[in-house]
């Protein structure tokens, strides 16, 4: 079983829509969680860390569910510029080693 | 500004040739990593180093070698033993605790010709 699993998509949504992605992780010892954004042929960039209490950054909301071992990303009022691949990243406690999902592709259409 | 610099941006390798990808960071980060990304796939860990003069194999280390002689530098050599080296190579670093995630370089796109 993969450490981190994501639905590859693509998710095709109109501008202004709300879209949500989930990501599951297999190791309950995982400690830190992140969402990264990757544009085509570019490096991944940190979008947001995911905290146990959930956190929000503008139109983006991240949630962590430890009992079910998944994290989620909600994007409200989608913009054309949100089109990208979103990578779920998990770190095991004290390992300083990160595990990446294969990414979920989002296409926001006019 | 602090960051990670990878060079070259594009690299072409002939069959049977070794090539070295450069990765330099001025973030004072202890840990550095090399990942490989194939089209439509996730990142796979090649090697990582948590401290100078020490490094560990990742999930796909065969055909690759690294060194960590300086904190700032973590070069990756793709040897002729790597049979399918065409990919996008990403170098990353993280500070102690890693609670702030990775910082990535802009990547090197390697093509075998």
Backbone of each chain as ProteinMPNN parsed JSONL, in Angstrom:
{"seq_chain_A": "XXXXXXXXXXXXXXXXXXXXXXXXXXXXXXXXXXXXXXXXXXXXXXXXXXXXXXXXXXXXXXXXXXXXXXXXXXXXXXXXXXXXXXXXXXXXXXXXXXXXXXXXXXXXXX", "coords_chain_A": {"N_chain_A": [[0.845, -1.201, 0.0], [0.506, 2.248, -0.806], [2.228, 4.992, 0.747], [0.993, 7.475, 0.699], [-2.011, 8.466, -0.769], [-3.784, 9.773, -3.514], [-6.561, 11.002, -5.397], [-6.112, 11.151, -8.805], [-7.527, 12.833, -10.507], [-8.462, 14.42, -13.642], [-9.937, 17.253, -11.936], [-12.408, 19.098, -13.204], [-13.608, 22.251, -13.125], [-15.894, 25.065, -13.05], [-15.091, 28.575, -13.059], [-15.315, 30.207, -9.904], [-16.45, 28.104, -8.58], [-16.668, 25.771, -5.816], [-14.309, 23.47, -4.698], [-13.109, 20.303, -3.573], [-10.436, 18.318, -2.334], [-9.306, 15.125, -1.319], [-6.93, 13.238, 0.61], [-5.342, 10.304, 1.492], [-3.448, 8.7, 4.081], [-1.148, 6.13, 5.043], [0.297, 5.503, 7.333], [-0.017, 5.632, 10.718], [1.736, 6.919, 12.375], [2.431, 9.227, 11.206], [3.21, 12.687, 11.211], [3.452, 15.388, 10.42], [1.823, 17.437, 8.016], [1.118, 18.514, 4.713], [0.035, 20.643, 2.039], [1.018, 20.997, -1.273], [1.492, 22.975, -4.197], [1.82, 22.415, -7.639], [2.805, 23.715, -10.613], [2.674, 23.211, -14.176], [5.58, 21.634, -15.306], [7.146, 22.852, -13.408], [8.708, 23.459, -10.155], [7.402, 22.005, -7.087], [5.506, 24.027, -4.83], [5.093, 25.207, -1.528], [1.863, 25.268, -0.344], [0.148, 25.22, 1.928], [0.53, 24.349, 5.388], [-0.92, 21.703, 7.308], [-2.898, 21.673, 10.08], [-3.85, 20.123, 13.187], [-6.178, 21.239, 14.182], [-7.326, 22.236, 11.995], [-7.031, 24.649, 9.354], [-7.086, 27.859, 7.777], [-6.536, 29.783, 4.864], [-7.175, 32.47, 3.36], [-8.952, 31.746, 0.511], [-8.569, 29.091, 0.802], [-8.875, 26.082, 2.623], [-7.698, 23.779, 4.96], [-7.952, 20.518, 6.299], [-7.508, 18.056, 8.858], [-7.937, 14.677, 9.541], [-7.321, 12.558, 11.869], [-8.262, 10.166, 12.885], [-9.419, 8.832, 10.742], [-7.363, 8.972, 9.054], [-6.878, 10.921, 6.959], [-6.335, 13.848, 4.951], [-7.652, 16.994, 3.881], [-8.327, 19.39, 1.296], [-9.879, 22.36, 0.656], [-11.072, 24.497, -1.791], [-12.39, 27.581, -2.27], [-14.486, 29.667, -4.349], [-13.168, 29.373, -6.935], [-10.402, 30.277, -8.993], [-9.111, 31.001, -12.289], [-6.377, 30.907, -12.137], [-5.914, 29.043, -10.215], [-5.621, 26.63, -11.374], [-3.747, 23.773, -11.492], [-1.538, 21.183, -10.264], [-2.162, 19.528, -7.263], [-0.375, 18.544, -4.533], [-0.249, 16.183, -1.979], [1.421, 15.908, 1.065], [3.231, 14.091, 3.45], [4.766, 13.676, 6.584], [6.682, 11.506, 8.547], [6.905, 11.154, 12.059], [9.818, 12.413, 13.466], [11.372, 11.37, 11.48], [12.114, 13.044, 9.531], [11.606, 12.828, 6.876], [9.866, 12.931, 3.881], [6.757, 12.023, 2.382], [5.225, 11.821, -0.717], [2.107, 12.305, -2.317], [0.775, 11.363, -5.532], [-0.483, 13.448, -6.68], [-3.234, 15.676, -7.438], [-4.965, 16.781, -10.171], [-6.173, 19.933, -11.049], [-8.377, 21.69, -13.059], [-9.498, 24.792, -13.797], [-12.12, 26.283, -15.388], [-13.135, 28.919, -17.642]], "CA_chain_A": [[0.0, 0.0, 0.0], [1.295, 3.467, -0.876], [2.196, 5.828, 1.951], [0.055, 8.594, 0.491], [-2.796, 8.237, -1.98], [-4.659, 10.865, -3.95], [-7.29, 10.856, -6.651], [-5.35, 11.944, -9.773], [-8.375, 13.747, -11.252], [-8.555, 15.834, -13.281], [-11.162, 17.9, -11.512], [-12.702, 20.217, -14.105], [-14.644, 23.047, -12.464], [-16.01, 26.429, -13.573], [-14.672, 29.674, -12.168], [-16.259, 30.506, -8.848], [-16.915, 26.886, -7.912], [-15.947, 25.244, -4.66], [-13.82, 22.125, -5.0], [-12.406, 19.704, -2.437], [-9.624, 17.132, -2.589], [-8.896, 14.351, -0.155], [-5.684, 12.503, 0.506], [-5.244, 9.364, 2.616], [-2.096, 8.248, 4.396], [-1.25, 4.781, 5.587], [1.034, 5.308, 8.571], [-0.608, 6.421, 11.799], [2.799, 7.674, 13.037], [2.671, 10.468, 10.468], [3.138, 13.78, 12.17], [3.283, 16.686, 9.763], [1.048, 17.296, 6.791], [1.223, 19.724, 3.901], [-0.409, 20.69, 0.647], [1.876, 21.727, -2.193], [0.955, 23.235, -5.522], [2.833, 22.288, -8.682], [2.42, 24.111, -11.959], [3.246, 22.352, -15.208], [7.006, 21.737, -15.567], [7.783, 23.682, -12.386], [8.884, 22.771, -8.889], [6.307, 22.175, -6.129], [5.638, 25.132, -3.871], [4.251, 25.002, -0.355], [0.594, 26.004, -0.317], [-0.148, 25.399, 3.343], [0.653, 23.242, 6.322], [-2.221, 21.266, 7.793], [-2.83, 21.511, 11.526], [-4.89, 19.248, 13.735], [-7.415, 21.996, 14.397], [-7.752, 22.788, 10.717], [-6.557, 26.006, 9.159], [-7.625, 28.546, 6.618], [-5.696, 30.842, 4.328], [-7.946, 33.065, 2.277], [-9.952, 30.857, -0.08], [-8.11, 27.711, 1.003], [-9.049, 25.518, 3.958], [-7.141, 22.432, 5.085], [-8.43, 19.797, 7.47], [-6.843, 16.786, 9.149], [-8.745, 13.717, 10.287], [-6.356, 11.519, 12.278], [-8.952, 8.885, 13.114], [-9.608, 8.187, 9.442], [-6.08, 9.109, 8.342], [-6.905, 11.653, 5.704], [-6.353, 15.294, 4.985], [-8.452, 17.539, 2.801], [-8.099, 20.769, 0.866], [-11.073, 22.97, 0.079], [-10.816, 25.763, -2.47], [-13.631, 28.3, -2.539], [-14.424, 30.721, -5.37], [-12.013, 28.994, -7.761], [-9.896, 31.2, -10.019], [-8.372, 30.349, -13.375], [-4.986, 30.742, -11.692], [-5.808, 27.89, -9.305], [-5.346, 25.439, -12.186], [-2.429, 23.241, -11.135], [-1.612, 19.889, -9.581], [-2.035, 19.714, -5.817], [0.315, 17.393, -3.957], [-0.398, 15.942, -0.549], [2.736, 15.508, 1.577], [3.127, 13.603, 4.824], [6.066, 13.396, 7.204], [6.614, 10.655, 9.743], [7.518, 11.788, 13.219], [11.236, 12.214, 13.759], [12.107, 10.769, 10.385], [12.567, 14.112, 8.657], [11.501, 12.296, 5.532], [8.533, 13.265, 3.423], [6.149, 11.136, 1.398], [4.384, 12.612, -1.608], [1.104, 11.706, -3.175], [1.058, 11.585, -6.957], [-1.066, 14.718, -7.075], [-4.575, 15.807, -8.011], [-4.943, 17.867, -11.155], [-7.338, 20.812, -11.073], [-8.543, 22.605, -14.197], [-10.577, 25.752, -13.596], [-12.516, 26.757, -16.717], [-13.869, 30.197, -17.622]], "C_chain_A": [[0.878, 1.247, 0.0], [1.162, 4.239, 0.425], [1.106, 6.888, 1.863], [-0.688, 8.36, -0.81], [-3.725, 9.416, -2.242], [-5.39, 10.452, -5.213], [-6.575, 11.729, -7.69], [-6.18, 12.986, -10.52], [-8.293, 13.432, -12.75], [-9.945, 16.24, -12.778], [-11.335, 19.121, -12.426], [-13.865, 21.008, -13.522], [-14.725, 24.417, -13.111], [-15.462, 27.429, -12.568], [-15.747, 29.93, -11.126], [-16.753, 29.296, -8.088], [-16.091, 26.605, -6.661], [-15.542, 23.801, -4.974], [-13.03, 21.61, -3.804], [-11.64, 18.467, -2.878], [-9.359, 16.435, -1.264], [-7.606, 13.614, -0.446], [-5.634, 11.573, 1.711], [-3.796, 8.956, 2.833], [-2.179, 6.963, 5.201], [-0.625, 4.614, 6.964], [0.511, 6.22, 9.666], [0.44, 7.231, 12.563], [3.117, 8.969, 12.31], [2.371, 11.662, 11.361], [2.842, 15.132, 11.543], [2.662, 16.477, 8.396], [1.047, 18.631, 6.037], [0.463, 19.535, 2.6], [0.581, 21.548, -0.13], [1.126, 21.918, -3.498], [2.099, 23.101, -6.517], [2.232, 22.693, -10.02], [3.199, 23.267, -12.963], [4.729, 22.664, -15.418], [7.74, 22.669, -14.583], [7.964, 22.871, -11.112], [7.641, 22.94, -8.01], [6.582, 23.346, -5.2], [4.645, 24.92, -2.733], [3.023, 25.889, -0.414], [0.21, 26.272, 1.138], [0.172, 24.139, 4.132], [-0.757, 22.9, 6.806], [-2.105, 20.983, 9.276], [-4.02, 20.701, 12.019], [-6.231, 19.958, 13.873], [-7.994, 22.519, 13.094], [-7.25, 24.212, 10.576], [-7.013, 26.541, 7.817], [-6.651, 29.623, 6.183], [-6.415, 31.411, 3.12], [-9.019, 32.109, 1.779], [-9.651, 29.378, 0.171], [-8.301, 27.281, 2.457], [-8.522, 24.089, 3.959], [-7.646, 21.807, 6.371], [-7.647, 18.501, 7.612], [-7.791, 15.916, 9.957], [-7.836, 12.543, 10.642], [-7.032, 10.159, 12.434], [-9.101, 8.108, 11.804], [-8.379, 8.299, 8.558], [-6.252, 9.738, 6.969], [-6.812, 13.143, 5.976], [-7.139, 15.793, 3.778], [-8.029, 18.974, 2.514], [-9.355, 21.253, 0.183], [-10.68, 24.301, -0.54], [-12.162, 26.398, -2.799], [-13.403, 29.327, -3.635], [-13.216, 30.516, -6.291], [-11.691, 30.053, -8.807], [-9.202, 30.403, -11.114], [-6.948, 30.023, -12.941], [-4.806, 29.613, -10.677], [-5.519, 26.602, -10.065], [-3.909, 24.988, -11.969], [-2.632, 21.814, -10.65], [-1.329, 20.108, -8.107], [-1.5, 18.416, -5.204], [0.094, 17.346, -2.45], [0.935, 15.388, -0.038], [2.615, 15.188, 3.058], [4.522, 13.317, 5.349], [5.867, 12.533, 8.435], [7.404, 11.295, 10.865], [8.967, 11.39, 13.355], [12.017, 11.597, 12.608], [12.704, 11.833, 9.478], [12.54, 13.671, 7.196], [10.039, 12.425, 5.107], [8.051, 12.265, 2.379], [5.128, 11.943, 0.596], [3.308, 11.749, -2.236], [1.438, 12.031, -4.62], [0.363, 12.819, -7.51], [-2.472, 14.604, -7.634], [-4.572, 17.013, -8.933], [-6.263, 18.621, -11.126], [-7.287, 21.686, -12.302], [-9.735, 23.499, -13.894], [-10.873, 26.392, -14.945], [-13.274, 28.075, -16.616], [-15.372, 29.965, -17.727]], "O_chain_A": [[1.877, 1.306, 0.717], [0.146, 4.163, 1.115], [0.394, 7.154, 2.832], [-0.072, 8.086, -1.841], [-4.351, 9.968, -1.337], [-4.891, 9.647, -6.0], [-6.442, 12.935, -7.479], [-5.624, 13.918, -11.101], [-8.072, 12.274, -13.106], [-10.965, 15.654, -13.143], [-10.521, 20.044, -12.418], [-14.982, 20.499, -13.434], [-13.735, 24.894, -13.667], [-15.384, 27.148, -11.372], [-16.94, 29.878, -11.423], [-17.41, 29.439, -7.057], [-14.989, 27.121, -6.478], [-16.354, 23.014, -5.461], [-12.366, 22.378, -3.109], [-12.122, 17.672, -3.685], [-9.208, 17.077, -0.225], [-7.24, 13.395, -1.601], [-5.86, 12.013, 2.838], [-3.014, 8.877, 1.885], [-3.137, 6.73, 5.937], [-0.974, 3.684, 7.691], [0.589, 7.443, 9.552], [0.084, 8.133, 13.321], [3.98, 9.729, 12.748], [1.425, 11.657, 12.149], [2.068, 15.923, 12.084], [2.929, 15.49, 7.711], [0.985, 19.708, 6.629], [0.274, 18.415, 2.126], [0.935, 22.654, 0.278], [0.247, 21.133, -3.855], [3.201, 23.6, -6.286], [1.271, 22.087, -10.494], [4.238, 22.69, -12.643], [5.097, 23.811, -15.674], [8.808, 23.199, -14.889], [7.455, 21.757, -10.987], [6.903, 23.913, -8.169], [7.724, 23.62, -4.833], [3.506, 24.507, -2.952], [3.129, 27.11, -0.522], [-0.023, 27.417, 1.526], [0.096, 23.022, 3.619], [-1.669, 23.721, 6.718], [-1.303, 20.146, 9.69], [-5.053, 20.61, 11.355], [-7.287, 19.35, 13.701], [-9.037, 23.173, 13.092], [-7.064, 24.908, 11.575], [-7.285, 25.8, 6.873], [-6.023, 30.289, 7.007], [-6.287, 30.906, 2.004], [-9.898, 31.706, 2.541], [-10.432, 28.514, -0.226], [-7.945, 28.001, 3.389], [-8.85, 23.291, 3.082], [-7.756, 22.472, 7.401], [-7.185, 17.923, 6.628], [-8.377, 16.369, 10.94], [-7.608, 11.65, 9.826], [-6.432, 9.124, 12.144], [-8.931, 6.889, 11.766], [-8.358, 7.78, 7.442], [-5.838, 9.179, 5.954], [-7.154, 13.632, 7.053], [-7.269, 15.09, 2.776], [-7.46, 19.665, 3.359], [-9.84, 20.628, -0.76], [-10.035, 25.13, 0.102], [-12.972, 25.817, -3.521], [-12.285, 29.801, -3.836], [-12.355, 31.388, -6.403], [-12.582, 30.641, -9.421], [-8.761, 29.274, -10.895], [-6.386, 28.998, -13.327], [-3.68, 29.267, -10.322], [-5.203, 25.583, -9.45], [-2.968, 25.737, -12.233], [-3.752, 21.303, -10.628], [-0.371, 20.791, -7.744], [-2.096, 17.348, -5.342], [0.237, 18.349, -1.751], [1.509, 14.49, -0.655], [1.98, 15.918, 3.818], [5.362, 12.776, 4.631], [4.993, 12.797, 9.262], [8.448, 11.906, 10.637], [9.312, 10.209, 13.361], [13.21, 11.328, 12.75], [13.664, 11.58, 8.751], [13.365, 14.102, 6.39], [9.117, 12.086, 5.847], [8.839, 11.732, 1.598], [4.287, 12.648, 1.155], [3.557, 10.612, -2.637], [2.288, 12.878, -4.894], [0.581, 13.201, -8.66], [-2.853, 13.59, -8.219], [-4.223, 18.122, -8.529], [-7.336, 18.02, -11.174], [-6.282, 22.345, -12.566], [-10.858, 23.015, -13.752], [-9.988, 26.974, -15.572], [-13.97, 28.325, -15.632], [-16.146, 30.922, -17.726]]}, "seq_chain_B": "XXXXXXXXXXXXXXXXXXXXXXXXXXXXXXXXXXXXXXXXXXXXXXXXXXXXXXXXXXXXXXXXXXXXXXXXXXXXXXXXXXXXXXXXXXXXXXXXXXXXXXXXXXXXXXXXX", "coords_chain_B": {"N_chain_B": [[18.385, 37.022, -1.262], [17.385, 34.029, 0.39], [17.642, 30.647, -0.75], [17.296, 27.752, -2.93], [19.454, 26.616, -5.382], [19.486, 25.057, -8.432], [21.386, 23.514, -10.949], [22.409, 22.289, -14.193], [19.524, 23.847, -15.818], [18.46, 22.444, -17.929], [19.579, 19.329, -19.221], [21.439, 17.192, -21.25], [22.149, 13.878, -21.87], [24.379, 11.459, -23.066], [24.139, 8.013, -24.012], [25.582, 5.79, -21.655], [27.07, 7.655, -20.319], [28.226, 9.486, -17.464], [26.626, 11.967, -15.504], [26.514, 15.018, -13.609], [24.395, 16.645, -11.373], [23.843, 19.792, -10.024], [23.254, 21.143, -6.759], [22.678, 23.719, -4.638], [22.322, 25.408, -1.541], [21.449, 28.272, 0.401], [20.215, 28.512, 2.796], [20.889, 27.657, 5.222], [20.051, 25.146, 5.939], [19.897, 21.906, 7.42], [19.125, 19.4, 6.372], [18.994, 17.776, 3.234], [17.675, 16.804, 0.021], [17.13, 14.588, -2.755], [14.9, 14.211, -5.403], [13.091, 12.415, -7.863], [10.979, 12.969, -10.647], [8.653, 11.613, -12.767], [6.766, 11.957, -15.819], [3.408, 12.757, -15.092], [3.493, 11.472, -12.697], [4.142, 10.988, -9.15], [6.56, 12.346, -6.78], [9.618, 10.695, -6.282], [11.874, 9.486, -3.885], [15.358, 9.735, -4.049], [17.989, 10.033, -2.82], [18.943, 11.142, 0.468], [20.176, 13.515, 2.864], [20.962, 14.204, 6.133], [22.845, 15.486, 7.51], [26.1, 16.941, 7.284], [28.547, 15.05, 5.491], [27.184, 12.679, 5.676], [24.765, 10.46, 4.364], [21.755, 8.918, 3.121], [20.249, 6.172, 1.379], [17.394, 6.533, -0.675], [14.218, 5.561, -1.956], [14.73, 4.821, -4.564], [17.534, 4.472, -5.237], [19.359, 3.14, -6.85], [21.823, 3.311, -9.358], [22.442, 5.915, -8.993], [24.489, 8.414, -7.346], [25.684, 10.307, -4.524], [27.125, 13.117, -2.73], [28.067, 14.785, 0.302], [29.79, 17.025, 1.187], [29.874, 19.6, 2.03], [27.754, 21.75, 3.93], [26.142, 23.338, 2.371], [25.909, 22.181, -0.106], [24.823, 19.572, -2.291], [25.404, 17.515, -4.462], [24.2, 15.47, -7.179], [24.986, 12.54, -8.868], [24.244, 11.029, -11.861], [24.621, 7.921, -12.924], [25.972, 5.706, -15.474], [24.808, 3.345, -14.934], [22.199, 3.774, -14.383], [19.361, 3.025, -15.927], [17.174, 4.266, -17.059], [17.189, 7.275, -17.157], [15.916, 9.616, -17.944], [14.102, 12.276, -16.812], [12.551, 14.582, -14.492], [14.418, 16.249, -12.169], [14.482, 17.041, -8.806], [15.727, 19.017, -6.223], [15.703, 19.431, -2.722], [15.38, 21.088, 0.464], [15.318, 21.209, 4.054], [14.698, 22.702, 7.234], [15.664, 22.166, 10.672], [13.598, 19.813, 12.292], [11.644, 20.064, 10.392], [9.07, 21.04, 10.295], [8.166, 23.011, 8.731], [7.985, 22.22, 6.185], [9.256, 21.418, 2.872], [11.692, 23.257, 0.981], [12.029, 23.757, -2.393], [14.337, 23.446, -5.139], [14.46, 24.787, -8.515], [14.61, 22.738, -10.281], [16.042, 20.22, -12.499], [15.938, 19.228, -15.804], [16.498, 16.258, -17.211], [17.566, 14.609, -20.087], [18.043, 11.744, -22.038], [20.003, 11.241, -24.87]], "CA_chain_B": [[17.322, 36.139, -0.779], [17.778, 32.642, 0.556], [16.929, 29.707, -1.605], [18.037, 26.596, -3.459], [19.79, 26.784, -6.788], [19.835, 23.85, -9.154], [21.902, 23.739, -12.297], [21.752, 23.199, -15.128], [18.073, 23.723, -15.919], [18.271, 21.346, -18.895], [20.807, 18.559, -19.393], [21.309, 16.091, -22.188], [23.172, 12.868, -21.596], [24.517, 10.379, -24.046], [24.147, 6.671, -23.434], [26.854, 5.374, -21.078], [27.786, 8.802, -19.76], [27.826, 9.966, -16.142], [26.415, 13.412, -15.416], [26.317, 15.49, -12.234], [23.448, 17.733, -11.192], [24.273, 20.61, -8.898], [22.247, 21.689, -5.86], [23.304, 24.574, -3.617], [21.339, 26.168, -0.772], [22.001, 29.24, 1.361], [19.173, 28.629, 3.817], [21.441, 27.074, 6.448], [19.294, 23.944, 6.268], [20.713, 20.719, 7.65], [18.714, 18.245, 5.57], [18.816, 17.983, 1.792], [17.034, 15.644, -0.603], [16.972, 14.524, -4.205], [13.725, 13.49, -5.876], [12.886, 12.257, -9.307], [9.572, 13.0, -11.025], [8.362, 11.211, -14.136], [5.513, 12.597, -16.264], [2.155, 12.261, -14.542], [3.715, 10.693, -11.483], [4.579, 11.709, -7.965], [7.992, 12.451, -6.529], [10.227, 9.522, -5.649], [13.094, 9.88, -3.191], [16.567, 9.061, -4.523], [18.915, 10.067, -1.692], [18.797, 12.278, 1.351], [21.274, 13.744, 3.794], [20.485, 14.993, 7.263], [23.985, 16.178, 8.102], [27.298, 16.894, 6.429], [29.313, 13.803, 5.449], [26.316, 11.531, 5.898], [23.601, 10.432, 3.495], [21.076, 7.627, 3.089], [19.509, 5.848, 0.157], [15.954, 6.621, -0.668], [13.496, 4.413, -2.508], [15.185, 4.456, -5.92], [18.926, 4.939, -5.266], [20.219, 2.401, -7.79], [22.241, 4.064, -10.537], [22.716, 7.289, -8.578], [25.395, 8.595, -6.204], [25.677, 11.667, -3.985], [28.123, 13.456, -1.715], [27.663, 15.925, 1.127], [31.037, 17.489, 1.795], [29.584, 20.906, 2.619], [26.339, 21.884, 4.303], [25.395, 24.059, 1.343], [25.952, 21.53, -1.409], [24.421, 18.157, -2.311], [25.34, 17.138, -5.873], [23.715, 14.138, -7.547], [25.543, 11.99, -10.105], [23.457, 9.998, -12.533], [25.648, 7.093, -13.553], [25.551, 4.922, -16.641], [24.046, 2.2, -14.446], [20.781, 4.156, -14.329], [18.939, 2.655, -17.288], [16.102, 5.127, -17.561], [17.422, 8.492, -16.387], [15.155, 10.777, -18.408], [13.135, 12.657, -15.782], [12.689, 15.892, -13.862], [15.085, 16.026, -10.89], [14.235, 18.131, -7.869], [16.489, 19.054, -4.983], [14.946, 20.125, -1.685], [16.027, 21.152, 1.777], [14.424, 21.567, 5.142], [15.389, 23.022, 8.464], [15.51, 21.196, 11.759], [12.217, 19.578, 12.668], [10.91, 19.917, 9.127], [7.662, 21.371, 10.433], [7.818, 24.04, 7.761], [7.946, 21.636, 4.85], [10.428, 21.515, 2.019], [11.914, 24.268, -0.042], [12.539, 23.076, -3.586], [14.976, 24.143, -6.239], [13.604, 24.878, -9.702], [14.668, 21.468, -10.991], [16.849, 19.955, -13.698], [15.27, 18.281, -16.7], [17.534, 15.431, -17.836], [17.116, 13.816, -21.235], [19.054, 10.901, -22.662], [19.939, 11.365, -26.328]], "C_chain_B": [[17.83, 34.726, -0.66], [16.985, 31.735, -0.349], [17.806, 28.552, -2.015], [18.245, 26.817, -4.949], [20.191, 25.447, -7.374], [20.366, 24.234, -10.526], [22.437, 22.433, -12.855], [20.244, 23.0, -15.122], [17.709, 22.56, -16.86], [19.613, 20.649, -19.102], [20.524, 17.39, -20.318], [22.469, 15.138, -21.974], [23.192, 11.827, -22.706], [24.49, 9.052, -23.303], [25.537, 6.359, -22.87], [27.643, 6.478, -20.402], [27.299, 9.086, -18.34], [27.613, 11.472, -16.216], [26.149, 13.78, -13.971], [25.411, 16.706, -12.227], [23.835, 18.478, -9.914], [23.073, 21.074, -8.075], [22.958, 22.443, -4.748], [22.214, 25.341, -2.88], [22.061, 27.111, 0.204], [20.994, 29.528, 2.464], [19.654, 28.144, 5.181], [20.628, 25.85, 6.907], [20.219, 22.749, 6.438], [20.393, 19.608, 6.653], [18.511, 18.622, 4.105], [18.39, 16.679, 1.139], [17.116, 15.747, -2.116], [15.761, 13.651, -4.52], [13.771, 13.41, -7.395], [11.376, 12.276, -9.569], [9.457, 12.623, -12.486], [6.999, 11.769, -14.535], [4.281, 11.94, -15.666], [2.306, 11.46, -13.269], [4.167, 11.577, -10.336], [6.083, 11.738, -7.847], [8.485, 11.183, -5.828], [11.608, 9.897, -5.12], [14.282, 9.047, -3.661], [17.571, 8.909, -3.38], [18.546, 11.237, -0.804], [19.954, 12.32, 2.346], [20.775, 14.642, 4.916], [21.611, 15.792, 7.91], [25.171, 16.034, 7.168], [28.026, 15.563, 6.611], [28.486, 12.565, 5.79], [25.14, 11.594, 4.946], [23.037, 9.01, 3.476], [20.384, 7.427, 1.752], [18.029, 6.056, 0.384], [15.351, 5.383, -1.314], [14.036, 3.932, -3.854], [16.637, 4.866, -6.134], [19.796, 4.264, -6.339], [20.527, 3.223, -9.036], [22.542, 5.528, -10.254], [23.771, 7.295, -7.47], [25.363, 10.054, -5.782], [26.892, 11.864, -3.092], [27.581, 14.629, -0.917], [28.886, 16.393, 1.919], [30.866, 18.844, 2.472], [28.096, 20.984, 2.928], [25.523, 22.455, 3.16], [25.172, 23.252, 0.078], [25.614, 20.045, -1.335], [24.295, 17.715, -3.776], [24.902, 15.691, -6.082], [24.375, 13.718, -8.854], [24.642, 10.89, -10.613], [24.448, 9.154, -13.321], [25.078, 6.322, -14.739], [24.754, 3.691, -16.217], [22.554, 2.495, -14.327], [20.232, 4.006, -15.732], [17.885, 3.567, -17.872], [16.168, 6.484, -16.858], [16.594, 9.701, -16.816], [14.043, 11.096, -17.42], [13.401, 14.098, -15.362], [13.244, 15.658, -12.465], [14.94, 17.267, -10.016], [15.079, 17.947, -6.617], [15.663, 19.847, -3.97], [15.761, 20.176, -0.404], [14.985, 21.504, 2.821], [15.235, 21.826, 6.403], [15.099, 21.979, 9.528], [14.048, 21.059, 12.139], [11.31, 19.426, 11.469], [9.449, 20.315, 9.239], [7.216, 22.431, 9.451], [7.832, 23.502, 6.344], [9.261, 21.813, 4.12], [10.464, 22.852, 1.301], [12.556, 23.556, -1.218], [13.364, 24.017, -4.444], [14.062, 24.091, -7.454], [13.738, 23.67, -10.62], [15.626, 21.433, -12.166], [16.12, 18.912, -14.52], [16.35, 17.538, -17.485], [16.923, 14.585, -18.941], [18.28, 12.998, -21.772], [18.883, 10.978, -24.175], [20.727, 10.24, -26.984]], "O_chain_B": [[18.608, 34.263, -1.494], [15.829, 31.999, -0.677], [18.919, 28.389, -1.515], [17.314, 27.162, -5.677], [21.108, 24.785, -6.887], [19.864, 25.152, -11.173], [22.869, 21.563, -12.099], [19.745, 22.073, -14.484], [16.773, 21.804, -16.603], [20.656, 21.3, -19.153], [19.516, 16.696, -20.189], [23.627, 15.551, -21.907], [22.154, 11.389, -23.203], [24.784, 8.988, -22.11], [26.548, 6.626, -23.519], [28.77, 6.255, -19.96], [26.112, 8.947, -18.044], [28.345, 12.171, -16.916], [25.629, 12.975, -13.197], [25.623, 17.667, -12.967], [24.113, 17.876, -8.877], [22.009, 21.362, -8.623], [23.75, 21.865, -4.004], [21.29, 25.866, -3.502], [23.12, 26.793, 0.745], [20.928, 30.637, 2.995], [18.923, 28.212, 6.169], [20.532, 25.564, 8.101], [21.194, 22.591, 5.704], [21.301, 18.949, 6.146], [17.927, 19.659, 3.791], [18.696, 15.593, 1.63], [17.164, 16.839, -2.682], [15.604, 12.543, -4.008], [14.396, 14.217, -8.083], [10.597, 11.683, -8.822], [10.087, 13.239, -13.346], [6.163, 12.028, -13.669], [4.125, 10.721, -15.723], [1.351, 10.834, -12.809], [4.521, 12.742, -10.517], [6.797, 11.221, -8.706], [7.848, 10.675, -4.905], [12.402, 10.536, -5.81], [14.228, 7.817, -3.672], [17.952, 7.796, -3.02], [17.92, 12.199, -1.248], [20.608, 11.315, 2.625], [20.229, 15.717, 4.665], [21.369, 16.66, 8.748], [25.23, 15.109, 6.358], [28.113, 15.024, 7.715], [29.037, 11.525, 6.151], [24.572, 12.665, 4.735], [23.735, 8.04, 3.771], [19.987, 8.384, 1.086], [17.489, 5.799, 1.46], [15.909, 4.289, -1.225], [13.826, 2.782, -4.24], [16.943, 5.541, -7.116], [20.858, 4.78, -6.687], [19.628, 3.759, -9.684], [22.86, 6.291, -11.166], [23.93, 6.311, -6.747], [25.052, 10.934, -6.585], [27.594, 10.914, -2.746], [26.734, 15.379, -1.401], [28.996, 16.188, 3.128], [31.622, 19.192, 3.378], [27.28, 20.352, 2.256], [24.354, 22.109, 2.99], [24.32, 23.611, -0.735], [26.063, 19.344, -0.428], [23.179, 17.557, -4.272], [25.195, 14.812, -5.272], [24.33, 14.456, -9.838], [24.318, 9.944, -9.895], [25.046, 9.634, -14.284], [23.869, 6.294, -14.966], [24.097, 3.062, -17.047], [21.742, 1.581, -14.187], [20.592, 4.768, -16.629], [17.731, 3.622, -19.092], [15.296, 6.805, -16.051], [16.577, 10.712, -16.115], [13.143, 10.282, -17.211], [14.348, 14.736, -15.821], [12.63, 14.958, -11.661], [15.237, 18.386, -10.435], [15.134, 16.864, -6.034], [15.003, 20.822, -4.328], [16.705, 19.41, -0.216], [13.915, 22.026, 2.51], [16.304, 21.252, 6.61], [14.365, 21.021, 9.288], [13.34, 22.054, 12.29], [10.303, 18.721, 11.538], [8.654, 19.965, 8.367], [6.025, 22.724, 9.344], [7.7, 24.273, 5.393], [10.246, 22.293, 4.68], [9.439, 23.486, 1.049], [13.531, 22.825, -1.044], [13.125, 25.225, -4.476], [13.02, 23.437, -7.431], [13.047, 23.589, -11.635], [15.974, 22.461, -12.747], [15.732, 17.857, -14.017], [17.031, 18.126, -18.324], [15.897, 13.932, -18.75], [19.383, 13.518, -21.939], [17.783, 10.808, -24.701], [20.795, 10.168, -28.211]]}, "name": "protein", "num_of_chains": 2, "seq": "XXXXXXXXXXXXXXXXXXXXXXXXXXXXXXXXXXXXXXXXXXXXXXXXXXXXXXXXXXXXXXXXXXXXXXXXXXXXXXXXXXXXXXXXXXXXXXXXXXXXXXXXXXXXXXXXXXXXXXXXXXXXXXXXXXXXXXXXXXXXXXXXXXXXXXXXXXXXXXXXXXXXXXXXXXXXXXXXXXXXXXXXXXXXXXXXXXXXXXXXXXXXXXXXXXXXXXXXXXXXXXX"}
